[in-house]
Amino acid sequence: MTSKLQPMDQGIIKNIKHHYRRSKMQRNLRRIDSGLEIDNINLLESIELLHKSWGAVTQFTIANCFHRAGFTKDINKNSRTYGGRTSRRRKSNRVGSIPAAFF
């Protein structure tokens, strides 16, 4: 029931998990290509991959999840209109970032 009402359950978490698993697989493939063993990922690497994964979630993904949960009136994929307002396209429409001072 909560997945029908909560936007995070509608697909944002699923999208983050997708990007995280993809990043983890790419890390393992790079290690194999370098002739290194695939080892367990440590906590710092895991946090860095999660940060990278969150950065890969687009504003449109979040807006779409809120729309499916009933929080907005309309979403037009072609014009990037959310709830009656048109967003400006930037070089990257990635969501949020953690200041470099944290890393």
Backbone hydrogen bonds, N-H to C=O, Kabsch-Sander energy under -0.5 kcal/mol:
donor,donor_aa,acceptor,acceptor_aa,energy
4,K,1,M,-1.4
5,L,1,M,-0.7
5,L,2,T,-0.9
6,Q,2,T,-2.8
9,D,6,Q,-0.9
10,Q,6,Q,-1.0
11,G,7,P,-0.7
11,G,8,M,-0.5
12,I,7,P,-1.0
13,I,8,M,-2.1
15,N,11,G,-2.5
16,I,12,I,-2.4
17,K,13,I,-2.7
18,H,14,K,-2.1
19,H,15,N,-2.3
20,Y,16,I,-2.7
21,R,17,K,-2.8
22,R,18,H,-2.2
23,S,19,H,-2.5
24,K,20,Y,-2.5
25,M,21,R,-2.3
26,Q,22,R,-2.5
27,R,23,S,-2.3
28,N,24,K,-2.2
29,L,25,M,-2.5
30,R,26,Q,-2.3
31,R,27,R,-2.0
32,I,28,N,-2.2
33,D,29,L,-2.7
34,S,30,R,-1.7
35,G,32,I,-1.5
36,L,31,R,-2.9
39,D,37,E,-0.7
46,S,42,N,-2.4
47,I,43,L,-2.4
48,E,44,L,-2.5
49,L,45,E,-2.6
50,L,46,S,-2.3
51,H,47,I,-2.5
52,K,48,E,-2.3
53,S,49,L,-2.4
54,W,50,L,-2.6
55,G,51,H,-1.9
56,A,52,K,-0.8
56,A,53,S,-0.7
57,V,54,W,-1.1
59,Q,93,N,-1.8
62,I,58,T,-1.6
63,A,59,Q,-2.8
64,N,60,F,-2.8
65,C,61,T,-2.0
66,F,62,I,-2.2
67,H,63,A,-2.3
68,R,64,N,-2.5
69,A,65,C,-1.4
70,G,67,H,-1.6
71,F,66,F,-2.8
76,N,81,T,-1.6
77,K,75,I,-0.6
80,R,76,N,-1.4
81,T,76,N,-1.4
82,Y,85,R,-3.3
83,G,74,D,-2.7
83,G,81,T,-0.5
85,R,82,Y,-2.1
87,S,80,R,-2.0
87,S,85,R,-0.5
95,V,57,V,-1.6
102,F,99,P,-2.1
103,F,100,A,-2.0
